[in-house]
Structure formats: C-alpha cells, structure tokens
Amino acid sequence: MSASDAGGVHLVGDQAVSRFVGLSTFLHAPYQPDLQGIDIALAGIPYDFQSGRGSARLGPSQVREMSRLVRQITMGGVAPFELCRIADVGDSATNPMDPRKSVELATEFVTRIADTGATVVAVGGDHGATYPILKGLVRNGPVGLIHFDAHPDTYDDPFGGFVTHGNAIRLAIEDGIVDPTRTISLGIHGSRFIKTDRDYHADHGMRLVTIDEFTQLGVEGTLEEVRRVVGEGPTYITVDVDVLDTPFAMGTGSPEPGGFSMREILNLLRGMHGLDIIGGDVMEVAPPFDSDGQTALCAANIMHEIVAATALAIDRRRESLVDAATTAASGAQ
C-alpha cells in the first residue's frame, strides 16, 4: 500500500519537503495520536528507572530529532511507508515519582494501540520499558524474542518487585509473554557483576551469543542461529544500544566497549527479513551523554530497519490472507 493510499496517513519528509522543515517525528512519519488507520505505530516510552546513570527517558525526543536524517527507503531497497500505514503516535504517559505506575501507564498505552489492530515499534526509555510494551502488545503468546544487548537482562530483582532495565526480559518470560526456547540474546559482552549472570539463559533453554562467538560465526552464521531459534512463529526484536561498541553509542546508561559496529547490527537486522516480526524497540539512548547526537542517530537507523522488517512481515501476512481467501473461494465454486 502506498503512502497516497494510506487513508490520510502521509509522509512528512517526502521528496517535496526539506528534512529540516516541520515538527520532529520518528522517521518523518505523520503525527497521529488518534491511532486511526495505522498498521505500525511509532511510539515513545520515556520510562527511566533510576538504577544506573539515567536520563534514557529523554531518548524518544532526541531520536525523533536525529531521525530527520533518515530517508524513507532502506539501503536494501525496502520502502516500509509504501507497504504499511505508519504514524508517530506520541509518547506514553509516565509518573516520574512512581515506577510501577509508569509501567502500568505504558502497558495501557500499548494496549490501546494493539486494540486497533496495529503493532508497535518503540523508542525508550530504559530497557525496563520493553516489559510493558510486550505486555500490552502480545495477545496470543508466548512469542519469540531477538534480544540485542551487552547484558543478559535476566537478573534477579534486587529492588523489591520493580521492573528494571536488568530484569525486563526475565519478567516477560516468567509472565508467559516470551517463550524462552524461542529467545536469542546477541552481542553479550563487557564486564560482569557475577559469574553466574548467564545461568538463567542456560537453565531456561535460551540461546546466548556473546560478541566473541559472533566474531567466530560471522553475520551469516549468527543469522542461521537466529532463524533456528525463533523459527517461523511471531517474534519481537528489542535492541539496547549498549550492544554497540562505544565509538557508536557512548550516549547510553551502561556503555560497554567491544560491541557490535553499526555495519554489523544493520546487516543482522536486514538478514531478519522473512521472519514473522510483530514489532520491536530501541532502548537506552541517553541524550545528556550523547553530545553530538551520534547515539540517537544510530538508534534512528536501527529503528528504521526494525520498521522495515515489521512492514515486510505485515505485508506477507496480508498476502497470505488474500491467498487463503482466493483458495477458499475457488474451492467453493
């Protein structure tokens, strides 16, 4: 479906409009908080649990600004705005004095989007925000998960029942939202608190690929593992920008030297075309530590690739429904 056929959803930053003109929205998408007629909602989740150096709650606004530099068609030729109706729907409400209430508000926000039949590609916010997104989005779970991160994010809760950037993946598994046997964590690296921090993955049948193993496997070998683990079922992508090497992403709460280059992560994301991607997120951009906007620019490009993979999956599902209806009509004759 082209942008001109999208029922009033049009591009802001097409060839006729300079990219520095107008309000900043994710990927130049129209701002449409009423949620009507959308296939993919681009959303901000400015949730920031203060357990690190913080300020990721400011990430959505900075990623919107830097996404002015991202064009509508990916390097590989995917034009998501021609495949789907895409709009920026704004940000979830938060209560900065009440982390539990913020999780509740984010869940309600995503639930309203999912109730319209749309899916979500979001920007955080710290990585704890992935939990309410999944909770609001997934209806027929559990789903598969492709998790890019320097850290396992399956730690015990040391703070007394809070969702944090260190336990969101674990909580989603324990709540039956994510299938651990269809979960793969990519790019794990950096210093560690304890030697047993990866045991939860092993104990629950999750696949963990460290940056050292990625170096041995390469992009194609890693993609083979991704396809083997998540299979053909619905799968969500979550990216913590600290999975990137620090020259690309110093503007984050827990920067870890020695991670992916931007070329490597973009090639991995492009290699996921063909999977049944139901949505995704990019988390942990911290603008006060991102003085030149480079981390936010990287996040905007990662978001673009997740949107492209999601749009391709939606288009395939739509074509499958048409094919099934045609087959049924032919059989009825």
C-alpha positions as CSV (number, residue, x, y, z in Angstrom):
1,M,0.0,0.0,0.0
2,S,1.5,3.4,-1.0
3,A,1.5,6.4,1.2
4,S,-1.0,8.1,-1.0
5,D,-3.4,5.2,-0.5
6,A,-3.0,5.1,3.3
7,G,-6.3,6.7,4.3
8,G,-5.0,10.1,5.3
9,V,-1.6,8.9,6.6
10,H,1.0,10.7,4.6
11,L,4.7,11.3,4.8
12,V,6.1,14.5,6.3
13,G,9.6,14.2,4.8
14,D,9.0,13.1,1.2
15,Q,10.9,14.5,-1.7
16,A,8.8,17.7,-1.8
17,V,9.6,18.7,1.8
18,S,13.0,19.6,3.2
19,R,14.0,17.4,6.1
20,F,14.7,20.3,8.4
21,V,11.1,21.6,7.9
22,G,8.2,20.9,10.3
23,L,7.9,19.2,13.7
24,S,10.3,16.3,14.6
25,T,8.6,12.9,14.3
26,F,10.0,9.4,14.2
27,L,11.3,8.8,10.6
28,H,9.3,11.8,9.3
29,A,6.0,10.0,9.8
30,P,2.9,12.0,10.3
31,Y,1.9,12.6,13.9
32,Q,-1.4,10.8,14.5
33,P,-2.3,10.2,18.2
34,D,-5.8,9.2,17.4
35,L,-4.5,5.8,16.2
36,Q,-6.9,5.6,13.3
37,G,-6.0,3.7,10.2
38,I,-2.5,2.7,11.3
39,D,-0.6,-0.5,10.7
40,I,2.6,0.4,12.6
41,A,2.6,2.9,15.4
42,L,5.9,4.6,16.2
43,A,5.9,5.4,19.9
44,G,8.0,6.8,22.6
45,I,8.2,5.2,26.0
46,P,10.0,7.8,28.2
47,Y,10.3,5.4,31.2
48,D,13.5,5.6,33.2
49,F,14.1,3.5,36.3
50,Q,16.9,5.2,38.3
51,S,19.2,2.3,38.8
52,G,22.0,3.5,36.5
53,R,23.3,6.9,35.4
54,G,19.8,7.5,33.9
55,S,18.3,10.0,31.5
56,A,17.1,7.5,28.9
57,R,13.6,9.0,29.5
58,L,14.9,11.8,27.2
59,G,15.7,9.3,24.4
60,P,12.5,9.5,22.3
61,S,12.7,13.2,21.7
62,Q,16.4,13.1,20.6
63,V,15.8,10.1,18.4
64,R,12.9,11.9,16.7
65,E,15.2,14.9,16.0
66,M,18.0,12.8,14.6
67,S,15.7,10.7,12.5
68,R,15.3,13.7,10.3
69,L,18.5,12.4,8.7
70,V,16.9,9.0,7.9
71,R,15.3,8.6,4.5
72,Q,12.2,6.5,3.9
73,I,13.8,3.7,1.9
74,T,16.4,1.4,3.5
75,M,19.8,0.7,1.9
76,G,18.5,-2.7,0.8
77,G,15.5,-1.1,-1.1
78,V,12.7,-1.8,1.4
79,A,10.1,1.0,1.4
80,P,8.1,0.4,4.6
81,F,5.9,3.5,4.0
82,E,4.8,2.0,0.7
83,L,3.9,-1.3,2.4
84,C,2.1,-0.1,5.5
85,R,0.3,2.9,7.1
86,I,2.8,4.2,9.6
87,A,2.5,7.1,12.0
88,D,4.1,8.6,15.1
89,V,1.5,8.3,17.8
90,G,3.4,10.2,20.5
91,D,4.6,9.1,23.9
92,S,3.2,7.0,26.8
93,A,2.3,9.0,29.9
94,T,4.6,8.3,32.8
95,N,4.7,9.1,36.5
96,P,8.3,10.1,37.4
97,M,7.6,9.6,41.1
98,D,6.1,6.1,40.7
99,P,7.9,3.5,38.6
100,R,5.1,0.9,39.0
101,K,2.6,3.4,37.8
102,S,4.8,4.2,34.8
103,V,4.8,0.5,33.8
104,E,1.0,0.4,34.2
105,L,0.6,3.6,32.0
106,A,2.9,2.3,29.3
107,T,1.1,-1.1,29.2
108,E,-2.2,0.7,28.8
109,F,-0.8,2.9,26.1
110,V,0.4,0.0,24.1
111,T,-2.8,-2.0,24.7
112,R,-4.8,0.9,23.2
113,I,-2.6,0.7,20.1
114,A,-2.9,-3.1,19.8
115,D,-6.7,-2.9,20.3
116,T,-6.8,-1.1,16.9
117,G,-5.0,-4.0,15.2
118,A,-1.8,-2.0,14.8
119,T,1.6,-3.1,16.1
120,V,4.3,-1.0,17.7
121,V,7.9,0.0,17.1
122,A,9.0,2.0,20.1
123,V,11.9,4.0,21.4
124,G,12.7,4.3,25.1
125,G,13.3,4.9,27.7
126,D,15.5,2.4,29.6
127,H,15.3,-1.3,28.8
128,G,12.7,-1.9,31.5
129,A,10.2,-0.3,29.1
130,T,10.4,-3.4,26.9
131,Y,8.3,-5.3,29.5
132,P,5.1,-3.1,29.4
133,I,5.4,-3.0,25.5
134,L,5.4,-6.7,25.3
135,K,2.6,-7.0,28.0
136,G,0.4,-4.6,26.0
137,L,1.2,-5.9,22.6
138,V,1.2,-9.7,22.8
139,R,-2.3,-11.3,22.7
140,N,-1.6,-14.9,21.7
141,G,1.7,-15.5,23.4
142,P,4.2,-16.5,24.2
143,V,6.3,-15.1,21.3
144,G,9.9,-15.4,20.2
145,L,12.4,-12.7,21.1
146,I,15.5,-11.4,19.4
147,H,17.4,-9.5,22.1
148,F,20.4,-7.3,21.2
149,D,22.3,-6.3,24.4
150,A,25.6,-6.1,26.1
151,H,23.9,-7.7,29.2
152,P,21.7,-10.7,29.7
153,D,18.9,-8.7,31.4
154,T,17.7,-11.8,33.3
155,Y,19.0,-10.7,36.7
156,D,17.2,-11.3,40.0
157,D,15.2,-8.2,41.2
158,P,17.3,-6.6,43.9
159,F,14.9,-3.7,44.5
160,G,11.7,-5.3,45.7
161,G,9.3,-6.0,42.9
162,F,10.2,-3.3,40.4
163,V,10.6,-3.7,36.6
164,T,14.2,-2.5,35.8
165,H,16.5,-2.5,32.8
166,G,18.2,-5.5,34.2
167,N,15.2,-7.9,34.7
168,A,12.6,-7.0,32.0
169,I,13.4,-10.0,29.8
170,R,13.2,-12.4,32.7
171,L,9.8,-10.9,33.8
172,A,8.4,-11.3,30.3
173,I,9.4,-14.9,30.3
174,E,8.1,-15.6,33.8
175,D,4.8,-14.0,32.9
176,G,4.4,-16.2,29.9
177,I,4.7,-13.4,27.3
178,V,8.0,-14.6,25.8
179,D,9.0,-18.2,25.1
180,P,12.5,-18.8,26.5
181,T,13.2,-21.6,24.0
182,R,12.5,-19.1,21.1
183,T,14.7,-16.4,22.6
184,I,18.2,-15.5,21.4
185,S,20.4,-12.8,23.0
186,L,23.0,-11.4,20.7
187,G,26.2,-9.4,21.4
188,I,26.6,-10.1,25.1
189,H,29.9,-8.5,26.2
190,G,31.5,-6.3,28.8
191,S,32.4,-6.7,32.5
192,R,30.1,-8.6,34.8
193,F,28.8,-8.4,38.3
194,I,28.8,-12.2,38.9
195,K,30.0,-15.3,37.1
196,T,26.5,-16.8,37.2
197,D,24.8,-13.9,35.4
198,R,24.2,-16.1,32.3
199,D,22.9,-19.2,34.1
200,Y,19.2,-18.1,33.7
201,H,19.6,-18.4,29.9
202,A,21.1,-21.9,30.2
203,D,18.6,-23.1,32.7
204,H,15.6,-21.9,30.6
205,G,16.7,-23.1,27.2
206,M,17.6,-19.6,25.9
207,R,20.3,-19.1,23.3
208,L,23.0,-16.6,24.2
209,V,25.6,-15.5,21.6
210,T,28.5,-13.5,23.1
211,I,30.4,-11.0,21.0
212,D,33.3,-13.4,20.8
213,E,31.0,-16.2,19.5
214,F,29.6,-13.7,17.0
215,T,33.1,-13.0,15.8
216,Q,33.6,-16.7,15.1
217,L,30.2,-17.2,13.5
218,G,30.1,-14.0,11.4
219,V,26.9,-12.3,10.3
220,E,25.6,-15.3,8.2
221,G,26.4,-17.9,10.8
222,T,24.7,-15.8,13.5
223,L,21.6,-15.3,11.3
224,E,21.4,-19.1,10.9
225,E,21.2,-19.4,14.7
226,V,18.6,-16.7,14.9
227,R,16.4,-18.5,12.3
228,R,16.9,-21.8,14.0
229,V,15.9,-20.5,17.4
230,V,12.9,-18.3,16.6
231,G,11.6,-20.4,13.7
232,E,8.5,-19.3,11.8
233,G,6.4,-18.0,14.7
234,P,5.7,-14.4,15.8
235,T,8.9,-12.7,17.0
236,Y,9.7,-9.4,18.7
237,I,13.0,-7.5,18.3
238,T,14.5,-5.5,21.2
239,V,17.7,-3.5,20.9
240,D,19.6,-2.0,23.8
241,V,22.0,0.5,22.2
242,D,24.7,-0.6,24.7
243,V,25.2,-3.6,22.4
244,L,27.1,-1.3,20.1
245,D,30.8,-0.5,20.6
246,T,31.3,2.8,22.4
247,P,32.5,4.7,19.3
248,F,28.9,4.3,18.1
249,A,27.0,4.5,21.3
250,M,28.6,6.3,24.2
251,G,25.4,8.1,24.9
252,T,23.8,5.4,27.0
253,G,23.4,4.4,30.6
254,S,25.8,1.5,30.6
255,P,28.3,1.8,27.7
256,E,30.4,-1.3,27.1
257,P,33.5,-1.2,24.9
258,G,33.9,-4.0,22.4
259,G,30.4,-4.5,21.0
260,F,28.8,-4.5,17.5
261,S,29.7,-2.0,14.9
262,M,26.8,-0.2,13.2
263,R,27.5,-2.1,10.0
264,E,27.3,-5.4,11.8
265,I,24.0,-4.7,13.6
266,L,22.4,-3.3,10.4
267,N,23.4,-6.4,8.4
268,L,22.0,-8.6,11.1
269,L,18.7,-6.7,11.1
270,R,18.5,-6.8,7.3
271,G,19.1,-10.5,7.5
272,M,15.9,-11.0,9.6
273,H,13.7,-10.1,6.6
274,G,11.4,-13.1,6.2
275,L,10.9,-13.7,9.9
276,D,7.4,-13.1,11.3
277,I,8.4,-9.9,13.1
278,I,5.5,-8.4,15.1
279,G,7.2,-5.2,16.3
280,G,10.2,-4.1,18.2
281,D,12.0,-1.4,20.2
282,V,15.3,0.5,20.6
283,M,16.2,1.4,24.1
284,E,18.7,3.2,26.4
285,V,19.6,6.3,24.4
286,A,20.7,8.9,27.0
287,P,20.9,12.4,25.4
288,P,23.0,14.1,28.1
289,F,25.8,11.7,27.4
290,D,25.3,12.0,23.6
291,S,26.7,15.4,23.0
292,D,26.8,15.2,19.2
293,G,23.7,13.1,18.7
294,Q,25.6,10.1,17.3
295,T,23.9,7.5,19.6
296,A,20.5,8.8,18.7
297,L,21.3,8.8,15.0
298,C,22.4,5.2,15.3
299,A,19.2,4.4,17.2
300,A,17.1,6.1,14.5
301,N,18.7,3.9,11.8
302,I,18.2,0.8,13.9
303,M,14.5,1.7,14.3
304,H,14.2,2.2,10.5
305,E,15.4,-1.4,9.9
306,I,13.1,-2.8,12.6
307,V,10.2,-0.9,10.9
308,A,11.2,-2.3,7.5
309,A,11.3,-5.9,8.9
310,T,7.9,-5.4,10.6
311,A,6.4,-3.9,7.4
312,L,7.6,-6.8,5.3
313,A,6.1,-9.3,7.8
314,I,2.7,-7.4,7.8
315,D,2.7,-7.4,4.0
316,R,3.4,-11.1,3.9
317,R,0.6,-11.8,6.4
318,R,-1.8,-9.7,4.3
319,E,-0.9,-11.5,1.1
320,S,-1.4,-14.9,2.9
321,L,-4.9,-13.9,3.9
322,V,-5.7,-12.9,0.3
323,D,-4.3,-16.1,-1.0
324,A,-6.3,-18.1,1.6
325,A,-9.5,-16.3,0.7
326,T,-8.9,-16.9,-3.0
327,T,-8.3,-20.5,-2.4
328,A,-11.4,-20.9,-0.3
329,A,-13.5,-19.1,-3.0
330,S,-12.1,-21.3,-5.7
331,G,-12.9,-24.4,-3.6
332,A,-16.5,-23.2,-3.1
333,Q,-17.2,-23.0,-6.8
